[in-house]
Amino acid sequence: MASTRDLQAQGEELVAEALDVAKHEWRDRLVAAYALGSLAHGGFSAVSDVDVAFVLSDPLLAADSGSVSSLVDSIKASRKLFADRLSVFWGSVRTLSDETEGGRFPPLDRLDLIKYGRLIAGIDVRSELRPPSRKELVVAGAEFALWRLANEEVTALIRDAESLARSDSKTLTKLVLYPVRFMFTAQTGDVGRNEAAVEHYVARVKGPAAELVRLALDWRNAGPAPGDVDAIRAISAGAVPLYEDFLSHHEDRLRHYKRQDLAQAFAKWRQDLQA
C-alpha cells in the first residue's frame, strides 16, 4: 500500500495537471486556482477526492461550463490514480459573493475555500468573498444528504453490517463519516474535516456509535479485512444509532430554520431506517 506521502504527491500531481489545462483554457481569465478539501487542510488518504477550485474573471461566459466538463474529462482519460475523483468547483468573485448566479460552489465548499483554500496560482481573492451563513450550511448539507444517502440502497447497507463491511473502503468510510461531518458543521459553523469532526463527535457521544466513528477514521487508510468480526460487530452496534442521532439532530435544526419540507423528509428517512 502506498504511503500517505506518496498518496499526497499523486493527488498534488493531479491538481497540477488540472491547473495546466485550466491555464490553457482560460488564460488571462483565470484569476486564481486553489486546492481544497484534504489536500488543503490535511488528512488526504486512499479514499479521498481531489478537490480543486478555479476563480474566473467576471462575467462568467456561457461556454465556461463546457470548459469545466472538458477539463474533468481530459483528466479522467489519463486513468491516473484519483483521476476519477477529481472534483472541480468554479465561479467568479461576483458569483462567490452572491451578486450574480453561475458556476458551481455549494455553501460548504465556499466556506472551505475561504477558510482553508490553498492558493496554487493567481491572486488570492478570498478576502473579497462572502462566507455562507450557518443556515445556508445546514440546509445545503441536508439537501445533499437527502440526495446522496436517503435511498433504499444506503438504508439497507446501514442496517446490514456484513454487507456494509464488505463495501469498498471509500463507500464504508463515507457512509459512516458523512453524518459526523454534517453534525460538526451544523454545531460549529466550520468545515467538516474528518479528524476534527470525529474528535468533536466522540467528545459529545459515548457508546457504539462513537466507537464506530473512531474505527471509520482509521479505515480511510486501510479498510477492515474481509470477514473482520470486530468490524462487523462495530457496524452492527453503531451504524443505526449514528444515523438516528444525525437524523434527529438535523430534523430539529431544520424546523428551527423554518424548513419544514426538509424536516419532514428527515423524519420520513428516520422512520424508514427504523422500519
C-alpha positions as CSV (number, residue, x, y, z in Angstrom):
1,M,0.0,0.0,0.0
2,A,1.3,3.5,-0.9
3,S,2.4,5.7,2.0
4,T,0.4,8.8,2.9
5,R,3.2,10.9,1.5
6,D,3.1,9.1,-1.8
7,L,-0.7,9.4,-2.0
8,Q,-0.5,13.1,-1.3
9,A,2.1,13.5,-4.0
10,Q,-0.1,11.8,-6.5
11,G,-3.1,14.0,-5.5
12,E,-0.9,17.1,-5.9
13,E,0.2,15.8,-9.4
14,L,-3.4,15.5,-10.5
15,V,-4.1,19.1,-9.2
16,A,-1.1,20.4,-11.2
17,E,-2.4,18.7,-14.4
18,A,-5.8,20.2,-13.9
19,L,-4.2,23.6,-13.4
20,D,-2.3,23.3,-16.6
21,V,-5.5,22.5,-18.5
22,A,-7.2,25.4,-16.8
23,K,-4.4,27.9,-17.8
24,H,-4.6,26.7,-21.4
25,E,-8.4,27.0,-21.5
26,W,-9.0,30.3,-19.7
27,R,-5.6,32.1,-20.0
28,D,-5.9,35.6,-18.6
29,R,-9.5,34.9,-17.4
30,L,-8.1,32.6,-14.7
31,V,-7.9,34.9,-11.7
32,A,-7.0,32.2,-9.1
33,A,-6.7,28.5,-8.5
34,Y,-6.9,26.7,-5.2
35,A,-6.5,23.2,-3.8
36,L,-9.5,22.4,-1.5
37,G,-10.5,19.5,0.8
38,S,-8.0,17.2,2.4
39,L,-5.3,18.3,0.0
40,A,-5.5,21.8,1.6
41,H,-6.3,21.1,5.2
42,G,-4.7,17.7,5.7
43,G,-5.9,14.1,6.0
44,F,-5.6,13.1,2.4
45,S,-5.9,9.3,2.1
46,A,-6.6,6.4,-0.3
47,V,-10.3,7.2,-0.2
48,S,-10.1,11.0,-0.7
49,D,-11.4,13.1,-3.5
50,V,-9.2,15.6,-5.3
51,D,-10.8,19.0,-5.0
52,V,-9.7,22.0,-7.0
53,A,-11.3,25.4,-7.4
54,F,-10.9,28.0,-10.2
55,V,-12.0,31.6,-9.9
56,L,-12.6,33.3,-13.3
57,S,-12.9,36.9,-14.2
58,D,-16.4,38.5,-14.3
59,P,-18.6,37.9,-16.0
60,L,-18.8,34.2,-16.5
61,L,-19.4,33.1,-20.0
62,A,-21.9,30.5,-21.3
63,A,-19.0,28.4,-22.6
64,D,-17.4,28.1,-19.2
65,S,-19.5,25.2,-18.0
66,G,-18.5,23.2,-21.1
67,S,-14.8,24.1,-20.5
68,V,-15.1,22.6,-17.0
69,S,-16.6,19.4,-18.3
70,S,-13.9,19.1,-20.9
71,L,-11.2,19.6,-18.2
72,V,-12.7,16.9,-16.0
73,D,-13.0,14.5,-18.9
74,S,-9.4,15.1,-20.0
75,I,-8.1,14.3,-16.5
76,K,-10.3,11.2,-16.2
77,A,-9.0,10.0,-19.6
78,S,-5.5,9.9,-18.1
79,R,-6.6,6.9,-15.9
80,K,-4.1,8.0,-13.2
81,L,-4.7,7.3,-9.6
82,F,-7.5,9.6,-8.3
83,A,-8.3,10.8,-11.8
84,D,-11.9,9.6,-11.5
85,R,-12.2,11.5,-8.2
86,L,-11.4,15.0,-9.5
87,S,-14.0,17.5,-8.3
88,V,-13.9,20.9,-9.8
89,F,-15.5,24.0,-8.2
90,W,-15.6,27.2,-10.2
91,G,-17.1,30.6,-10.3
92,S,-16.1,34.3,-10.2
93,V,-15.8,36.8,-7.4
94,R,-19.3,38.0,-8.1
95,T,-20.9,34.6,-8.1
96,L,-19.0,33.6,-4.9
97,S,-20.3,36.8,-3.3
98,D,-23.9,36.0,-4.3
99,E,-24.1,39.1,-6.5
100,T,-25.0,37.0,-9.5
101,E,-25.6,33.4,-10.4
102,G,-23.4,30.9,-12.1
103,G,-20.6,28.4,-11.6
104,R,-20.5,25.6,-9.1
105,F,-19.8,26.4,-5.5
106,P,-22.1,25.0,-2.8
107,P,-22.0,26.8,0.6
108,L,-19.8,24.3,2.4
109,D,-17.2,24.3,-0.4
110,R,-17.3,28.1,-0.5
111,L,-16.5,28.1,3.3
112,D,-13.7,25.6,2.7
113,L,-12.3,27.9,0.1
114,I,-12.5,31.0,2.3
115,K,-11.1,29.3,5.4
116,Y,-8.7,26.6,4.2
117,G,-8.2,27.0,0.4
118,R,-4.5,26.8,-0.6
119,L,-3.6,29.2,-3.4
120,I,-1.8,27.4,-6.2
121,A,-1.9,30.1,-9.0
122,G,-3.0,33.6,-9.4
123,I,-4.1,36.3,-6.9
124,D,-5.8,35.3,-3.6
125,V,-9.3,36.7,-3.7
126,R,-10.7,35.1,-0.6
127,S,-11.0,38.3,1.4
128,E,-13.5,39.6,-1.2
129,L,-15.9,36.6,-0.8
130,R,-19.0,36.4,1.5
131,P,-18.9,33.5,3.9
132,P,-22.1,31.4,3.9
133,S,-24.4,31.6,7.0
134,R,-24.9,28.7,9.4
135,K,-28.4,28.2,7.9
136,E,-27.1,28.0,4.4
137,L,-24.6,25.4,5.5
138,V,-27.2,23.3,7.3
139,V,-29.7,23.5,4.5
140,A,-27.2,22.7,1.8
141,G,-25.9,19.7,3.9
142,A,-29.4,18.4,4.4
143,E,-30.2,18.6,0.8
144,F,-27.0,16.8,-0.1
145,A,-27.7,14.1,2.5
146,L,-31.2,13.5,1.2
147,W,-29.9,13.3,-2.4
148,R,-26.9,11.1,-1.6
149,L,-27.9,9.0,1.4
150,A,-31.7,8.8,1.8
151,N,-32.4,5.9,-0.5
152,E,-33.2,2.2,-0.2
153,E,-29.6,1.1,-1.1
154,V,-27.9,3.1,1.6
155,T,-30.6,2.4,4.2
156,A,-30.1,-1.4,3.5
157,L,-26.3,-1.1,4.0
158,I,-26.7,0.8,7.3
159,R,-29.0,-1.9,8.6
160,D,-26.9,-4.8,7.2
161,A,-23.5,-4.8,9.0
162,E,-22.0,-7.7,6.9
163,S,-22.9,-6.0,3.6
164,L,-21.5,-2.6,4.7
165,A,-18.3,-4.2,6.0
166,R,-17.8,-5.9,2.6
167,S,-18.1,-2.5,0.8
168,D,-15.1,-0.8,-0.6
169,S,-13.2,1.5,1.9
170,K,-14.5,4.6,0.2
171,T,-18.1,3.6,0.5
172,L,-17.8,2.3,4.0
173,T,-16.0,5.3,5.4
174,K,-18.1,7.9,3.7
175,L,-21.3,6.3,4.9
176,V,-20.0,6.4,8.5
177,L,-18.3,9.8,8.4
178,Y,-20.8,11.9,6.3
179,P,-23.3,12.3,9.2
180,V,-20.5,13.1,11.6
181,R,-19.2,15.8,9.3
182,F,-22.7,17.2,8.8
183,M,-23.3,17.4,12.5
184,F,-20.0,19.0,13.1
185,T,-20.7,21.8,10.6
186,A,-24.2,22.4,12.0
187,Q,-22.9,22.7,15.5
188,T,-19.7,24.7,14.9
189,G,-20.2,26.5,11.6
190,D,-16.9,25.1,10.4
191,V,-16.0,22.8,7.5
192,G,-16.4,19.1,8.5
193,R,-12.8,18.0,8.3
194,N,-12.7,14.3,9.1
195,E,-10.3,14.4,12.0
196,A,-11.9,17.5,13.6
197,A,-15.4,16.1,13.1
198,V,-14.6,12.8,14.7
199,E,-12.8,14.4,17.7
200,H,-15.9,16.6,18.2
201,Y,-18.3,13.7,17.9
202,V,-16.6,11.3,20.3
203,A,-16.2,14.1,22.9
204,R,-20.0,14.5,22.8
205,V,-21.3,11.0,22.3
206,K,-20.3,7.8,24.0
207,G,-21.0,4.2,23.2
208,P,-21.2,2.1,20.0
209,A,-21.7,5.0,17.6
210,A,-18.6,6.8,18.8
211,E,-16.6,3.6,18.6
212,L,-17.7,3.0,15.0
213,V,-16.8,6.6,14.1
214,R,-13.3,6.2,15.6
215,L,-12.7,3.0,13.5
216,A,-14.0,4.6,10.3
217,L,-11.3,7.3,10.6
218,D,-8.7,4.5,10.6
219,W,-10.4,2.7,7.8
220,R,-9.8,5.6,5.5
221,N,-6.2,4.4,5.2
222,A,-6.8,0.7,5.4
223,G,-10.3,-0.8,5.4
224,P,-11.2,-3.9,7.5
225,A,-10.2,-7.3,6.3
226,P,-12.9,-9.4,4.6
227,G,-15.0,-11.1,7.3
228,D,-13.4,-9.0,10.1
229,V,-15.7,-10.0,13.0
230,D,-14.8,-6.9,15.1
231,A,-15.6,-4.6,12.2
232,I,-18.9,-6.3,11.6
233,R,-19.8,-6.1,15.3
234,A,-18.9,-2.4,15.5
235,I,-21.0,-1.6,12.4
236,S,-23.9,-3.7,13.7
237,A,-23.9,-1.9,17.1
238,G,-23.1,1.6,15.9
239,A,-24.4,2.4,12.4
240,V,-28.1,2.7,13.1
241,P,-27.6,4.7,16.3
242,L,-25.3,7.1,14.5
243,Y,-27.8,7.8,11.8
244,E,-30.6,8.1,14.3
245,D,-28.5,10.8,16.1
246,F,-27.8,12.6,12.8
247,L,-31.4,12.5,11.6
248,S,-32.9,13.7,14.8
249,H,-30.3,16.4,15.2
250,H,-30.9,17.8,11.7
251,E,-34.7,17.4,11.8
252,D,-34.6,19.8,14.9
253,R,-32.3,22.2,13.2
254,L,-34.3,22.3,10.0
255,R,-37.5,23.0,12.0
256,H,-35.7,25.9,13.7
257,Y,-34.7,27.3,10.3
258,K,-38.4,27.0,9.1
259,R,-37.6,24.4,6.5
260,Q,-40.5,22.1,7.3
261,D,-40.2,20.4,3.9
262,L,-36.7,19.2,4.7
263,A,-37.5,18.4,8.3
264,Q,-40.4,16.2,7.2
265,A,-38.1,14.5,4.7
266,F,-35.7,13.7,7.5
267,A,-38.5,12.4,9.7
268,K,-39.6,10.1,7.0
269,W,-36.0,9.0,6.4
270,R,-35.7,8.2,10.2
271,Q,-38.9,6.1,10.0
272,D,-37.7,4.2,7.0
273,L,-34.4,3.4,8.8
274,Q,-36.3,2.1,11.9
275,A,-38.8,0.1,9.9
